[in-house]
Amino acid sequence: MLLMLLACHSDKESSDSTASTTWEDVSPILERSCVSCHHSGGVGKGDFTVYENAAAKASIISAFVQGDLMPPPSMDPSCRSYVGHERMNISDEERDLISTWASEGAAEGTPVGTLQVYTPQLTGNLVESR
């Protein structure tokens, strides 16, 4: 009987119990800096608002953030301020956290639900004055 239970033990459960970094850890980063583009109907490829979708793309997400390709380099606020710029940057520590999550198997941890898509309130002046 014990062998049958062990045979039914999923890899996901195993990776969740041993992972030091989970979706619960990385989801606030993606919610703040990624899902304004990467959501259903968004301009970015992939919908990262739900765990299953983001986990399936974890290695790609990691490669893009570690390669400084995402968020797009043009989103650098030191270049020019714009509405919402403070949400579109990822620190080196956050990049490392995403990389660790992906390399450890993209464990879910405690479910967090669907991430909220940030939509800036646009006014007549899209570029903030310095």
N, C-alpha and C positions, 0 to 999 in steps of 0.2 A: 504494500500500500504506500509506504514512504517513497519508493522508487517512482510510483505513478505520480505522486504529488510533485516530486522534483522534476520529472519529465515535463510536467505542465507549467513549470515556472518560466515566465517569459523573460527575454533579454531586457525588455524595457523596465520591468520591476527590478532586475539586477542592477541596471545602470542607474536607476533612480536612487537606489539605496546606497550606492558607492560614490556617486558623483558629488564633487564639492561645489559645483556650480550648476544651477538649474534654471529653467525658464523663469521661475520666480525672481531670480537674480538679474537676468538679462532683459526681461520684458519691459521694465521701466526705461531702459536705454532705447530700445526699439520704439516704444510708445512715444518718447520724447523726440527722437531724432530720425526715425525711419518711416513710420506708418503714415505720415502725412502724404507720402508719395506711394508707399508700398501697401496699398489696400485694394479691395475689390473696386475696380473702376479707376484706380489711381494711375498716375503717369509712370510709376516705377513697376518693373516686372515683379510679380509675386505679391501675394497678400500675406503680410506678416502680422495681421491682427489676431490670428488664432495660433495656438501652440502647434498644432499638427502641420500647418503649412510652413511655419518658420522652421520647425525641427527638420522637415524634409529638405530644407534648403540651408541648413546650419553650416555646412562646410563651405558653401558658396558665399553666404553672408560673411563668414569669418575671413575668407580669402579677400573679399572686397574691402572690408574695413581694415584688415591688416595691411593691405596694399595701398591704403589711403585713396582708394577709388570711391569709397562711400563713407560718409556723405560726399557728394561731388565736390571736388576741390574748389570749384567756383563759389561754394557756400562758405568760404573762409571769411569771417567777419572782420579780420584785420585788413582785408582787401577793400571792403566797402560794406557799410551797414545797410540792412534791408529789413523789412517787416518779418519777424519770426527768426532772424538769424541766430539768436541765442539757443534755439532748439535744434539747430542743424549741425552741431559739432559733437564729436565723440573724443573724449580724452584718451590718452595712451592706456590708462588703467582700464577704461571701459572697453577699449579694443581688445586688450588682453583677456578681460572677463568673457567677452563673446567668443574669443578663440578657445579658451579653456572649456567653455560650455560645449562648443562644437566638437573638440577633440575628445571630450569625455562621453560623447554619445548623445548630446542634446537632450538630457533628462528633463522631464517636466517638473518634478518636485510638487509642491502644493499648487493645485490649479488656480489660475488668476482670472479666468474668464477672457472675454474679448477685449482687446486693447482699444482705447478710444483714439479716433482719428482727429488730429489737431487741424482745424481750419482757421487760418488767420482772418481777422476782421480787417478787410482792406478798406483803406480810405483813399482820398485823392493823392496822397503822397506815399508811394510804395517804398521810397528810399528815405531812410531816417537821416536827419541832418546831423552833422558831426559837431 
